[in-house]
Amino acid sequence: MQQTSNLPIGVFDSGMGGLTVLSALHSSLPQEHFIYLGDTARLPYGTKTRETVIKYAEQAASALVARGIKALVVACNTASGIALPALQKRFAPLPVYGVVEPGAIAAVHAASIAAIGTSVVVLATESTISSGAYQKAITKLAPQIRIFGRACPLWVTLAEMGNRDANLTRDILAHDIRGFLQKGPCVFLLGCTHFPVFSQALAEISSTVTVVDSAATTAAVVAEKLKTLNLLTNSLLKDNLLVDDLLSDAKQGQTLYLATDGAARFKQVGGQFLNCALDEVELVDL
């Protein structure tokens, strides 16, 4: 078990959006090693058919599993909403975690502490909205909450281009949330891991809404699950109790970045998602 616990955690997304989840994982699990795969050659997943999303997700996961990982995080809402059961079945007993359920938990929590009658508005890709994954997850947790969904097909492209502050970007954001600001208090759930780069812009467009995403909640869930499974790096079992090394004594984990296209561009724009420079990105073929 100790040898397995020192393996990296695999994380994949259709592109760079999953770096928002990776950033949260870095904060929650600073001693862990990660391998991040961005399938930039085939993004966005959100406009693909169900069958194609499952195929792409299985190929991305297989590439990470082949490198040796102890857990897999599907940092893509479309893949989580459509392909997660298939991935969990195919790669069992490897722990496989998605972002939809943690995102739903975050949205319900935000709505519960807001004004009475607060609605949840899911902003996501076409495939995620049409799958109903978030709607089902939120309804299961809190059936009394009103839920709206809106597909925002241009947002992934804007995020990948690094145009978070451009006037055109703000105009598109404002256009896509039209109508919801008149429905009373609401929580905007960013149902795509690319979308958190627009959190500040959305808050500036309307100060009356609460903006949440799945990154921090996903990281917390993964950390707790790995601790339960005794899969944390620098951990051991002693007298049936989990004992963690002091973080001050633990080595900082390393991250390997993989992309299926545009490695140089991934380095440049990916740094905006992580708020730090990327040293190297390896080009891979799925």
Secondary structure, DSSP 4 states (H G I P E B T S, - for coil): -HHHHTSPEEEEESSSTTHHHHHHHHHH-TT--EEEEE-TTS--GGGS-HHHHHHHHHHHHHHHHHT--SEEEE--HHHHHHHHHHHHHHTTTS-EE-SHHHHHHHHHHHHHTS-TT-EEEEEE-HHHHHHTHHHHHHHHH-TTS-EEEEE-TTHHHHHHHT-TT-HHHHHHHHHHTTTGGGSSSEEEEE-STTGGGGHHHHHHH-TTSEEEESHHHHHHHHHHHHHHTT-STTEEEETTEEEEPPTTTSPPP-EEEEESS-HHHHHHHHHHHHTS-----EE---
